[in-house]
Amino acid sequence: MWFVADLLLGFVLIATILGFHIGPHSHAAAGIGGVVAAVWLLIMAASGQAAPLLWIALGADVALTAGVGTIGLKGLQAKDSPALPLAHERLIGANGVADSDLNPDGIVRVRSETWSATSVNGKIAKGTPVQVIEVTGIRLGVWGEADATPFTEIPRLGPPEQDDNPIPGKAPGNGTTGAS
């Protein structure tokens, strides 16, 4: 009987530890396993195997099961609630100031943090107020609030364009230089 109790308590412990990596379903399984282990330990006590170790194991099992069951229940209930936006997504709409000239790229300060930025409405002089319009990775797209010089086209944030020819001065494909 002790072997079964050891297996059940081991399962509860392992499922509890894995729950911090896997998620609330593992914590819920640990809670259910803890209830089964507690019932098994009570059956052992009723059958006359009431050693001091049994009561210690039962107390530890009840405490662990209560805690991990609560964590599992709360975690499963929270899965249906919407996730909070990431910290950098909260920057959209925030105001800041250009720490360098943006032509179109530069540095801005928003909420006391320095960010790489791209102007979406033209050249922006250092010290000009800006507003965050978009966030792509760790680069902000900003709109200059005052007298921005317009570009001929509005730059968009995105992946860098790939050059068809990785070797400068060579024409693609034939191994000769581009100049004739």
C-alpha positions as CSV (number, residue, x, y, z in Angstrom):
1,M,0.0,0.0,0.0
2,W,2.9,2.3,0.7
3,F,4.2,1.8,-2.8
4,V,0.9,3.1,-4.3
5,A,0.9,6.1,-1.9
6,D,4.5,6.9,-3.0
7,L,3.5,6.7,-6.7
8,L,0.5,9.0,-6.1
9,L,2.4,11.5,-4.1
10,G,5.3,11.5,-6.7
11,F,2.8,12.1,-9.5
12,V,1.4,15.1,-7.5
13,L,4.8,16.5,-7.0
14,I,6.0,16.1,-10.6
15,A,2.7,17.4,-12.1
16,T,3.0,20.5,-9.8
17,I,6.5,21.3,-10.9
18,L,5.7,20.7,-14.6
19,G,2.6,22.9,-14.2
20,F,4.9,25.9,-14.0
21,H,6.2,25.1,-17.5
22,I,3.2,23.4,-19.1
23,G,0.4,25.5,-17.7
24,P,-2.8,25.3,-15.7
25,H,-3.9,21.9,-17.0
26,S,-1.0,20.2,-15.3
27,H,-1.8,22.0,-12.1
28,A,-5.4,20.8,-12.3
29,A,-4.1,17.2,-12.9
30,A,-1.9,17.6,-9.8
31,G,-4.9,18.8,-7.8
32,I,-7.0,15.8,-8.9
33,G,-4.0,13.4,-8.2
34,G,-3.7,15.0,-4.7
35,V,-7.3,14.3,-3.9
36,V,-6.8,10.6,-5.0
37,A,-3.6,10.4,-2.9
38,A,-5.4,11.9,0.1
39,V,-8.2,9.3,-0.2
40,W,-5.7,6.5,-0.5
41,L,-3.8,7.7,2.6
42,L,-7.1,7.8,4.5
43,I,-7.9,4.2,3.4
44,M,-4.4,3.2,4.6
45,A,-5.1,4.9,8.0
46,A,-8.5,3.2,8.3
47,S,-6.9,-0.2,7.6
48,G,-4.6,0.1,10.6
49,Q,-1.4,1.4,8.9
50,A,-1.5,4.7,10.8
51,A,2.2,5.4,11.2
52,P,3.4,8.9,12.0
53,L,4.8,9.1,8.5
54,L,1.3,8.5,7.0
55,W,-0.1,11.6,8.8
56,I,2.9,13.7,7.8
57,A,2.3,12.6,4.1
58,L,-1.4,13.3,4.4
59,G,-0.8,16.8,5.8
60,A,1.7,17.6,3.1
61,D,-0.6,16.2,0.4
62,V,-3.6,18.2,1.6
63,A,-1.6,21.5,1.8
64,L,0.0,20.9,-1.7
65,T,-3.3,19.8,-3.2
66,A,-5.1,22.9,-1.9
67,G,-2.5,25.3,-3.2
68,V,-1.9,23.6,-6.6
69,G,-5.6,23.0,-7.1
70,T,-6.3,26.7,-6.6
71,I,-3.5,27.7,-9.0
72,G,-4.9,25.3,-11.6
73,L,-8.5,26.5,-11.2
74,K,-7.5,30.2,-11.4
75,G,-5.3,29.5,-14.4
76,L,-8.1,27.7,-16.3
77,Q,-10.5,30.5,-15.5
78,A,-8.0,33.1,-16.7
79,K,-7.5,31.4,-20.1
80,D,-10.8,32.9,-21.3
81,S,-10.0,36.4,-20.3
82,P,-8.3,38.7,-22.9
83,A,-4.5,39.1,-22.6
84,L,-3.1,42.4,-21.7
85,P,-1.3,44.3,-24.5
86,L,2.5,44.0,-24.5
87,A,4.4,46.9,-22.9
88,H,5.6,48.3,-26.3
89,E,2.1,48.1,-27.8
90,R,1.0,50.5,-25.1
91,L,3.3,53.1,-26.6
92,I,1.0,53.7,-29.6
93,G,-0.5,57.2,-29.1
94,A,2.2,58.2,-26.6
95,N,4.0,61.5,-27.0
96,G,7.7,62.1,-27.0
97,V,10.5,64.2,-28.4
98,A,13.1,63.7,-31.1
99,D,16.5,63.2,-29.5
100,S,18.2,63.4,-33.0
101,D,17.2,64.5,-36.5
102,L,14.9,61.9,-38.1
103,N,15.7,61.8,-41.8
104,P,13.7,59.4,-41.8
105,D,15.5,57.3,-39.1
106,G,16.7,58.6,-35.8
107,I,16.3,58.5,-32.0
108,V,13.3,59.6,-30.0
109,R,12.6,59.7,-26.2
110,V,9.2,58.4,-25.2
111,R,8.1,58.0,-21.6
112,S,11.7,58.6,-20.4
113,E,13.0,55.8,-22.7
114,T,15.2,56.1,-25.8
115,W,13.9,54.3,-28.9
116,S,15.0,53.9,-32.5
117,A,12.4,55.5,-34.7
118,T,11.3,56.2,-38.2
119,S,9.4,59.3,-39.2
120,V,6.3,58.5,-41.2
121,N,5.5,62.1,-42.2
122,G,8.9,63.7,-43.2
123,K,12.1,65.0,-41.8
124,I,11.9,65.8,-38.1
125,A,14.3,68.1,-36.4
126,K,15.9,67.4,-33.0
127,G,13.7,68.6,-30.2
128,T,10.5,68.3,-32.2
129,P,7.5,66.8,-30.4
130,V,6.5,63.4,-31.9
131,Q,3.7,60.9,-31.4
132,V,4.0,57.1,-31.7
133,I,1.9,55.8,-34.6
134,E,3.1,52.2,-34.9
135,V,5.5,49.8,-33.2
136,T,7.4,47.2,-35.2
137,G,9.7,45.1,-33.0
138,I,11.9,47.6,-31.1
139,R,11.5,50.4,-33.7
140,L,8.8,53.1,-33.4
141,G,7.0,54.8,-36.3
142,V,6.5,58.4,-35.2
143,W,4.6,61.4,-36.5
144,G,6.4,64.8,-36.2
145,E,4.0,67.3,-34.5
146,A,5.6,70.5,-35.8
147,D,6.9,71.7,-39.2
148,A,8.1,68.4,-40.6
149,T,9.5,68.5,-44.1
150,P,7.5,66.0,-46.2
151,F,9.2,63.2,-48.1
152,T,8.3,62.3,-51.6
153,E,6.9,59.0,-50.3
154,I,6.0,57.9,-46.8
155,P,8.4,55.3,-45.5
156,R,6.8,52.2,-43.9
157,L,8.4,50.1,-41.2
158,G,9.1,46.6,-42.3
159,P,11.8,44.2,-43.1
160,P,14.8,45.7,-44.9
161,E,14.8,45.3,-48.6
162,Q,17.1,42.6,-50.0
163,D,19.7,43.6,-52.6
164,D,19.8,41.2,-55.5
165,N,23.5,41.6,-55.7
166,P,25.3,41.0,-52.4
167,I,28.8,42.0,-53.8
168,P,29.1,45.8,-54.4
169,G,30.4,46.7,-57.9
170,K,29.5,43.3,-59.5
171,A,26.7,42.8,-61.8
172,P,24.4,40.0,-60.7
173,G,24.8,36.6,-62.4
174,N,27.9,37.0,-64.7
175,G,30.8,37.8,-62.3
176,T,31.6,41.1,-64.1
177,T,31.5,44.6,-62.8
178,G,28.4,46.7,-63.4
179,A,30.5,49.5,-64.9
180,S,31.5,49.1,-68.6
